Amino acid sequence: MNVVTTNRANCRDCYKCVRSCPMKAIKIVEGHAQVVDEKCIQDGICVKVCPQGAKEIRDDLDTAKSLIGSGVQLMASIAPSFVAAFDHREPGKIVAALRRLGFSKVQETALGAELVARAEQQLQKFASKPVISSSCPAVVNLIKKYYPEAIPYLSPIVSPMVAHARMAKRYWGRDLKVVFIGPCVAKKGEMEWGDSVDAVLTFEELIEWLDDKGIIPEELPCEAFDSFKCNSKAIEDSSGFARLFPVEGGFLKTAQFGTDSLEKDTLIISGIDSCVEFLKEFVKKEDIEKEDDPLRVVEMLGCSGGCINGPGFQWNGDLFTRRRKVLEYSSGEDRAIILPNIFIDDMKSQIKAVESEGDGWLFQRYRDERVILPLPDEAEIRKILAATGKFTRSDELNCGACGYNSCREKAIAVYQGMAEVEMCIPYMRARAESLSTLVLESIPNGIIVTDRKFKILEINSSIEQMFRWNPDKMKGENLSEFIDCELFVKAVEDRTPQSGKGTYNGSDLVMTLLVVPVPKEGLLIGIFTDITREERQREELTRVKMETAEKAQQVIDKQMRVAQEIAGLLGETTAETKVLLTKLVQLIKAEEG
């Protein structure tokens, strides 16, 4: 399982992790960042710099909790930098808090650091070439995956975390389970190199666990760390500086090598960028194995300033405050880290085994883990560059916005499947602007974009055709100098779209105006639609309708007059007929009578 993963929902195309990753172990897929485990050195820089919190460290809390619940004998090995992870000054309270969580044993990883330092002292007695310290797993990953030529110079001694876990299991039995607690992300990956450590928690995870259980260290009485108790007399000639391992020079100080920055035979390097710079030159040197080379010991730490600047810290105290806390803790009255004879004697036998090319529990071997990706030829590079409008050297801005140092480096990453063409922000911006301009100019409606104070920011060519305005001269001017801004004012006040109809700028054109506010951007968009033709057609239609109505009324009136005249004539004729017929009837009746 990857030590560092990405929450896709929170990843928002900023490419900051790509820019910050010294090894470019971030792959972009559909705009989202993915950590490539085979290339990742687990330094945790991407976790620290991600502005959206999209990078997530593997959570081992459930593993630790399950170990507690299983009833096994469980030891907490806590890195000496823990005093810088909590905003109080009594380390014994953290010991008590860990016991409240269910740990049966609580010890400082500084015990392992002391043994590692003494082993390095012995190793130097027969070393014929420079030795690079191996306590930082991020540095070990860096060498294995990117500078395997330096593996022969990497110390074969395990880290303090592994040394302490193996010591404890040798002393209390193989059934003992060990949970390491520290500020380092890479320790989670180092745990998988062997079976010495059973879970790794960051200080942030420890604080989360304490909060979940409602354990407040400040309210607990101080308790002492567990010690190795045995019949043999413990050796007490410790340098007493093992708790300094988390700060620059701590390893050299503990091993009693020179820590003066001007010493010729020792070198202290912290920060992956500085480590990379050193290793680039180191693997090129032809005389590094010569006896007259003064360099003998190189202390390398992946985090700038040392482990006290690791990504597993939650408390936001500055680096110098953390350093001061560790220095004060290491200089206390009980600073001596006491190791029993059995471990010192065992260490000496381990060193002899290494001299005879043997092996042992204090030592580890490394292998070349370099990932070699295919390289494109010049034609492929030019083709990829052309896809983002880069046809000549002058087109290559090398701005680094995509996360890569140059356009060519990014083109190579595209070829290797680590990057996407669309990651070129200047190109995509220019493309978006050209597309928006194309859309703006293709719209037949007049468009005016202003800020909240009605300063004209953008205007399309349709406006020029409507009002005979010059767009270039209007930009930057206040819209109120050209038209009545009543609808714009109302849109700002109500924060809702406003519409109206009328003539503008003395023109005889009839237009509708829709003003749409964009509060988030502080913009107003005015859309003018010329409806003059429609209005004239509507007026003509109304005129025709009125004329038709008048004609119809005239016809009706005329028909009524005709009807009345016809009715009058019919009435007279009927009366005359009635008179004549009546007379005829009377005449007939008279004759019959």
C-alpha positions in Angstrom: 0.0 0.0 0.0 1.3 3.4 -0.9 2.6 5.5 2.0 1.3 8.8 0.4 -1.9 8.9 -1.6 -4.1 11.6 -3.1 -7.7 12.4 -2.2 -9.0 13.1 -5.8 -12.0 15.1 -4.5 -9.6 17.6 -2.9 -7.1 17.7 -5.8 -7.7 20.8 -7.9 -5.1 21.0 -10.7 -2.7 23.3 -8.9 0.4 21.2 -9.6 2.1 22.4 -6.4 3.0 18.9 -5.4 4.7 18.4 -8.8 6.6 21.6 -8.4 7.7 20.7 -4.9 8.5 17.0 -5.4 12.3 16.9 -5.9 12.1 13.6 -7.7 9.0 14.4 -9.8 7.3 11.2 -8.5 3.9 12.7 -9.1 1.8 11.5 -12.0 -1.1 13.6 -13.4 -4.1 11.6 -14.6 -7.2 13.5 -15.8 -6.0 16.6 -13.9 -5.5 14.8 -10.6 -2.2 14.0 -9.0 -1.1 10.5 -8.2 2.0 9.5 -6.2 4.0 6.9 -8.1 5.3 4.6 -5.3 8.1 3.2 -7.4 9.6 6.6 -7.8 8.6 8.1 -4.4 11.3 8.5 -1.8 8.6 9.2 0.9 10.0 12.4 2.0 6.5 13.8 2.6 7.2 17.2 1.0 4.0 16.9 -1.1 2.0 16.4 2.1 3.4 19.6 3.7 2.9 21.8 0.6 -0.6 20.7 -0.7 -2.8 23.7 -0.2 -6.0 21.6 -0.3 -4.9 18.8 2.0 -5.3 16.4 -0.8 -2.1 14.4 0.0 -2.8 11.8 2.7 -0.3 9.8 4.8 -1.2 6.2 5.3 -3.1 5.9 8.5 -1.8 3.0 10.7 -3.9 3.8 13.7 -6.2 0.9 13.2 -3.2 -1.5 13.1 -1.9 -0.1 16.4 -5.4 -0.3 18.0 -5.8 -3.9 16.9 -2.5 -4.8 18.5 -3.7 -3.2 21.7 -6.9 -5.1 21.5 -5.2 -8.4 20.8 -3.6 -8.5 24.3 0.0 -9.0 23.0 2.9 -7.5 24.8 3.3 -4.2 23.1 6.1 -1.6 23.2 5.9 2.0 22.1 9.2 3.2 20.6 9.0 7.0 20.6 11.4 9.2 18.7 13.3 11.8 20.9 11.7 14.6 18.8 8.5 13.9 20.7 9.4 16.8 23.1 8.9 19.2 20.1 5.6 17.7 19.1 3.7 18.7 22.3 3.3 22.2 23.7 4.5 21.3 27.2 7.8 20.6 29.0 7.3 17.4 30.9 8.2 14.3 28.8 7.1 11.9 31.6 3.5 12.9 30.9 3.7 11.5 27.4 5.0 8.2 28.9 2.0 8.1 31.2 -0.4 8.9 28.3 1.1 6.0 26.2 0.6 3.6 29.0 -3.0 4.8 29.3 -3.5 3.8 25.7 -2.5 0.3 26.5 1.3 0.0 25.8 2.9 -2.4 28.2 6.4 -1.0 27.5 7.4 2.5 26.6 11.0 3.4 25.6 12.8 6.1 23.7 14.1 5.3 20.2 17.2 7.0 21.4 18.3 3.7 22.8 18.6 2.4 19.2 20.3 5.6 18.2 22.9 5.1 20.9 23.6 1.6 19.6 23.7 2.8 16.0 26.2 5.6 16.9 28.5 3.1 18.7 28.3 0.7 15.8 29.3 3.6 13.4 32.2 4.3 15.6 33.4 0.7 15.3 32.7 0.7 11.5 34.9 3.7 11.0 37.9 1.9 12.4 38.2 -0.3 9.3 36.3 1.8 6.7 38.5 2.6 3.7 36.0 4.9 2.0 33.5 7.6 2.8 30.4 6.4 4.7 26.9 7.9 4.2 24.7 7.6 7.3 21.6 5.4 6.8 19.4 6.5 9.6 17.1 8.6 7.3 14.9 6.2 5.2 14.1 9.0 2.7 17.8 9.4 2.0 18.2 5.6 1.7 15.2 5.6 -0.8 16.9 8.5 -2.7 20.1 6.5 -3.1 18.4 3.2 -4.0 16.1 4.7 -6.5 18.1 7.5 -8.1 21.8 7.2 -7.2 22.4 3.4 -6.8 26.1 4.1 -7.6 26.4 5.4 -4.1 25.0 2.2 -2.4 28.5 0.9 -1.7 29.1 4.0 0.4 25.8 3.8 2.3 26.3 2.6 5.9 25.1 -1.1 6.3 23.9 -0.3 9.8 20.2 -0.2 10.4 18.3 2.9 11.5 17.7 3.7 15.2 14.0 2.6 14.8 14.9 -0.8 13.5 17.9 -1.2 15.9 15.6 -0.4 18.9 12.9 -2.8 17.8 15.4 -5.6 17.3 17.0 -4.9 20.7 13.6 -5.0 22.4 12.6 -8.3 20.8 15.9 -9.9 21.6 15.5 -8.8 25.2 11.8 -9.3 25.8 11.1 -12.0 23.3 10.1 -12.3 19.6 6.4 -12.2 20.6 6.9 -8.5 21.6 5.2 -6.1 19.1 6.7 -2.7 18.5 4.9 0.5 17.4 7.3 3.3 16.4 6.0 6.9 16.9 7.8 9.8 15.2 7.6 12.7 12.8 8.7 10.7 9.7 6.5 9.6 6.8 9.3 7.4 5.3 9.4 5.3 8.5 6.1 3.8 7.4 7.8 2.6 4.2 10.9 1.5 6.1 8.7 -0.7 8.3 8.0 -2.8 5.2 11.7 -3.5 4.6 11.6 -6.2 7.3 9.6 -7.6 10.2 11.1 -5.7 13.1 8.5 -2.9 13.5 4.8 -3.8 13.5 3.3 -0.4 13.1 4.4 3.2 12.5 2.5 6.3 13.8 3.2 9.9 13.2 2.9 12.4 16.1 -0.2 13.6 14.4 -1.8 10.2 14.6 -0.8 9.8 18.2 -2.5 13.1 19.1 -5.6 12.0 17.2 -5.6 8.8 19.2 -5.2 10.6 22.5 -8.0 12.9 21.7 -10.2 10.1 20.7 -9.6 8.4 24.0 -10.0 11.6 25.9 -6.5 11.3 27.4 -5.0 14.7 28.3 -1.2 14.3 29.0 -1.0 17.5 30.9 -3.4 16.1 33.5 -1.4 13.0 34.1 1.5 12.4 36.6 4.9 12.0 35.1 6.1 8.4 34.6 9.6 7.1 33.7 10.5 5.1 30.6 11.0 1.4 30.8 14.6 0.2 30.9 16.5 -2.9 30.0 17.2 -4.6 33.3 19.7 -7.5 33.4 22.3 -9.0 35.7 25.3 -7.7 33.8 26.4 -4.2 34.7 25.2 -1.6 32.3 27.8 0.4 30.4 27.5 4.1 31.4 30.1 5.7 29.2 27.4 7.0 26.8 28.0 10.2 25.1 24.6 11.2 26.2 23.7 12.8 22.9 21.6 10.1 21.3 18.5 12.3 21.8 20.1 14.8 19.4 19.6 12.4 16.4 16.6 14.5 15.2 18.6 17.6 14.6 21.4 18.4 12.1 24.7 17.1 13.4 23.0 14.9 16.0 24.3 11.6 14.6 27.9 12.9 14.3 27.7 14.3 17.9 26.4 11.0 19.3 29.0 9.0 17.4 31.6 11.5 18.6 32.7 12.5 15.1 33.5 16.1 14.5 30.5 18.4 14.0 32.4 21.5 13.1 31.1 22.7 9.7 34.7 23.4 8.7 35.9 19.9 9.4 37.3 18.2 6.3 36.4 14.6 7.2 32.7 15.1 8.1 29.8 16.6 6.2 26.3 17.5 7.4 23.6 17.8 4.7 19.9 18.3 5.3 17.0 18.7 2.8 16.4 16.5 -0.2 17.5 19.2 -2.7 20.9 19.5 -0.9 21.2 15.8 -0.7 20.5 15.5 -4.5 23.1 18.2 -5.2 25.7 16.4 -3.2 24.9 12.9 -4.6 25.1 14.2 -8.2 28.7 15.2 -7.7 29.6 12.4 -5.4 28.8 9.6 -7.9 30.8 11.4 -10.5 34.0 11.6 -8.5 36.7 9.2 -9.5 38.8 9.5 -6.4 36.2 8.8 -3.7 37.9 5.5 -2.8 41.4 6.9 -2.6 43.0 6.8 0.8 44.0 10.5 0.6 40.4 11.6 0.3 39.7 13.4 3.6 35.9 12.8 3.6 35.0 10.0 5.9 31.5 10.5 7.2 28.4 12.1 5.6 25.3 12.7 7.7 22.4 13.1 5.4 18.8 14.0 6.5 15.9 14.3 4.1 14.1 17.1 6.0 15.7 20.5 6.0 16.9 21.1 9.6 16.5 17.4 10.5 13.7 15.2 11.7 12.3 18.0 13.8 11.0 19.4 10.5 9.2 16.2 9.5 5.7 16.1 8.0 4.3 14.1 10.9 4.2 17.1 13.2 0.9 18.6 14.1 2.0 21.4 16.4 2.9 24.5 14.2 5.8 25.7 16.3 8.6 27.0 14.2 11.7 24.9 13.4 13.9 26.9 15.8 11.5 26.4 18.8 11.5 22.6 18.0 15.3 22.5 17.9 15.5 24.4 21.2 13.1 21.9 22.9 15.2 18.9 21.7 18.5 20.5 22.8 17.1 21.3 26.2 15.8 17.7 26.6 19.1 16.2 25.5 21.1 18.3 28.0 19.0 17.3 31.1 20.5 15.5 34.1 19.3 12.1 32.9 20.7 12.5 29.4 22.8 9.4 29.5 21.4 6.6 27.3 22.5 3.4 29.1 22.9 0.1 27.2 23.5 -3.2 28.9 26.6 -5.2 28.3 24.8 -7.8 26.3 24.0 -5.3 23.5 27.5 -3.8 23.5 29.1 -7.2 23.3 26.6 -8.3 20.6 27.4 -5.1 18.6 31.1 -5.9 18.6 30.5 -9.4 17.4 28.3 -7.9 14.7 31.0 -5.6 13.5 33.5 -8.5 13.3 30.9 -10.3 11.2 30.8 -7.4 8.8 34.6 -7.3 8.6 34.5 -10.9 7.5 31.7 -10.1 5.0 29.1 -11.8 7.2 25.8 -10.5 8.3 23.8 -9.8 11.5 20.7 -8.2 13.1 22.3 -4.8 13.2 23.0 -4.7 9.5 21.0 -4.5 6.3 21.8 -4.7 2.6 20.5 -2.5 -0.2 19.7 -3.2 -3.8 19.4 -1.0 -6.9 15.7 0.0 -7.2 16.1 2.5 -9.9 13.1 2.9 -12.3 14.2 3.6 -15.8 11.6 5.2 -18.0 11.8 5.5 -21.8 13.2 8.7 -23.3 11.8 10.3 -26.4 13.9 11.4 -29.3 14.0 15.0 -30.5 11.2 14.5 -33.0 8.9 13.2 -30.3 9.8 16.1 -28.0 9.1 18.6 -30.8 5.7 17.0 -31.5 4.7 17.2 -27.9 5.8 20.8 -27.7 3.9 21.7 -30.8 0.7 20.4 -29.2 0.9 23.4 -26.9 1.9 25.9 -29.5 5.6 25.7 -29.0 7.3 25.6 -32.4 10.5 27.5 -31.7 12.8 28.0 -28.7 11.3 31.4 -28.1 7.9 29.8 -27.6 9.2 27.8 -24.7 8.5 30.0 -21.6 10.0 27.5 -19.1 7.8 29.2 -16.5 7.5 26.1 -14.3 3.7 26.6 -13.7 3.2 22.9 -14.7 5.6 21.8 -12.0 8.5 21.0 -14.3 11.6 23.2 -14.7 11.4 23.5 -18.4 9.0 22.9 -21.3 11.2 20.2 -22.6 11.3 18.4 -19.2 7.6 18.5 -19.2 7.4 17.2 -22.7 9.6 14.2 -21.7 7.2 13.6 -18.7 4.3 13.6 -21.1 6.0 11.0 -23.3 6.7 8.9 -20.1 3.0 9.1 -19.1 3.8 11.2 -16.0 2.2 14.5 -17.2 -0.6 15.6 -19.5 -0.4 18.0 -22.4 -3.1 20.2 -20.8 -0.8 21.0 -17.9 0.7 23.9 -19.8 -1.1 26.8 -18.0 0.0 29.7 -20.3 -1.1 27.7 -23.3 -4.4 26.7 -21.8 -5.0 30.3 -20.7 -4.2 31.6 -24.1 -6.5 28.9 -25.6 -9.3 29.8 -23.2 -8.9 33.5 -24.0 -9.0 32.9 -27.7 -12.0 30.6 -27.4 -13.8 33.2 -25.2 -12.9 35.9 -27.6 -14.2 33.8 -30.5 -17.5 33.1 -28.7 -17.8 36.8 -27.7 -17.3 38.0 -31.2 -19.6 35.4 -32.8 -22.6 36.5 -30.7 -24.9 38.8 -32.7 -26.0 40.5 -29.5 -24.0 43.5 -28.1 -22.0 42.5 -25.0 -20.5 44.9 -22.5 -18.6 43.7 -19.4 -18.0 46.2 -16.5 -16.8 46.1 -12.9 -19.0 47.1 -10.0 -18.2 50.7 -10.6 -19.3 50.4 -14.3 -15.8 50.7 -15.7 -15.9 49.0 -19.1 -13.6 45.9 -19.2 -14.7 44.2 -22.4 -16.9 44.9 -25.3 -17.6 43.0 -28.5 -17.8 44.2 -32.1 -21.6 43.9 -32.3 -21.8 47.0 -30.0 -19.8 48.9 -32.7 -22.4 47.9 -35.3 -25.3 48.8 -33.1 -24.2 52.2 -31.7 -21.3 53.1 -34.0 -19.1 53.0 -31.0 -15.3 52.3 -31.0 -14.7 49.4 -28.6 -11.0 50.3 -28.2 -11.8 53.8 -27.1 -14.5 52.7 -24.7 -12.5 50.2 -22.7 -11.5 51.7 -19.4 -14.1 54.4 -19.6 -17.2 54.5 -17.4 -20.4 53.2 -19.0 -22.4 56.1 -17.6 -20.7 58.4 -20.2 -22.5 56.4 -23.0 -25.8 55.2 -21.7 -28.2 55.4 -18.8 -26.9 52.9 -16.2 -30.1 52.5 -14.2 -30.4 48.8 -14.8 -26.7 48.2 -14.0 -27.1 50.1 -10.7 -30.2 48.0 -9.8 -28.3 44.8 -10.6 -25.6 45.7 -8.2 -28.0 46.7 -5.5 -30.3 43.7 -5.8 -27.6 41.2 -6.9 -30.2 39.8 -9.4 -30.6 40.1 -13.2 -32.4 43.1 -14.4 -34.1 43.7 -17.8 -35.7 46.5 -19.7 -36.5 47.9 -23.2 -35.9 51.2 -24.9 -33.6 53.2 -27.0 -30.0 54.0 -26.0 -27.4 56.6 -26.8 -29.8 58.7 -28.9 -30.2 55.9 -31.4 -33.5 55.2 -33.1 -32.9 51.5 -32.5 -35.2 49.7 -30.1 -33.3 47.3 -27.8 -33.8 45.0 -24.9 -31.1 45.1 -22.2 -30.4 42.2 -19.8 -27.9 43.0 -17.0 -26.5 39.9 -15.3 -24.4 40.4 -12.1 -21.5 38.1 -11.3 -20.9 38.9 -7.6 -18.1 36.4 -7.1 -16.0 38.0 -9.8 -17.3 41.6 -9.1 -18.6 41.8 -12.7 -21.7 43.0 -14.6 -22.6 41.6 -18.0 -24.9 43.7 -20.2 -26.5 42.0 -23.2 -28.1 44.3 -25.8 -30.5 42.7 -28.3 -31.7 44.8 -31.3 -35.5 44.3 -31.6 -36.0 47.3 -33.9 -37.2 45.2 -36.8 -39.5 43.2 -34.6 -40.9 46.3 -33.0 -41.6 47.8 -36.5 -43.2 44.6 -37.6 -45.3 44.6 -34.5 -46.3 48.2 -35.0 -47.2 47.5 -38.7 -49.2 44.5 -37.6 -51.1 46.6 -35.1 -51.8 49.2 -37.8 -53.1 46.6 -40.2 -55.3 45.2 -37.4 -56.8 48.6 -36.6 -57.4 49.4 -40.3 -59.1 46.0 -40.7 -61.3 46.6 -37.7 -62.3 50.0 -39.0 -63.2 48.5 -42.4 -65.2 45.8 -40.8 -67.1 48.3 -38.8 -67.9 50.3 -41.9 -69.2 47.2 -43.6 -71.4 46.4 -40.6 -72.8 49.9 -40.5 -73.5 49.8 -44.3 -75.2 46.4 -44.0 -77.4 47.7 -41.2 -78.5 50.7 -43.3 -79.3 48.4 -46.2 -81.2 46.1 -44.0 -83.2 48.9 -42.6 -84.0 50.3 -46.0 -85.1 46.9 -47.3 -87.2 46.4 -44.2 -88.8 49.8 -44.8 -89.7 48.9 -48.4 -91.0 45.5 -47.5 -93.2 47.1 -44.8 -94.9 49.5 -47.3 -95.5 46.8 -49.9 -97.0 44.5 -47.3 -99.3 47.1 -46.0 -100.6 47.9 -49.5 -101.1 44.2 -50.2 -103.0 43.8 -47.0 -105.4 46.6 -47.9 -106.1 45.2 -51.3 -106.6 41.6 -50.1 -108.9 42.8 -47.3 -111.1 44.6 -49.7 -111.2 41.5 -52.0 -112.4 39.3 -49.1 -115.0 41.7 -48.1 -116.3 42.0 -51.7 -116.6 38.2 -51.9 -118.4 37.8 -48.6 -120.9 40.5 -49.7 -121.7 38.8 -52.9 -122.3 35.4 -51.0 -124.5 37.0 -48.4 
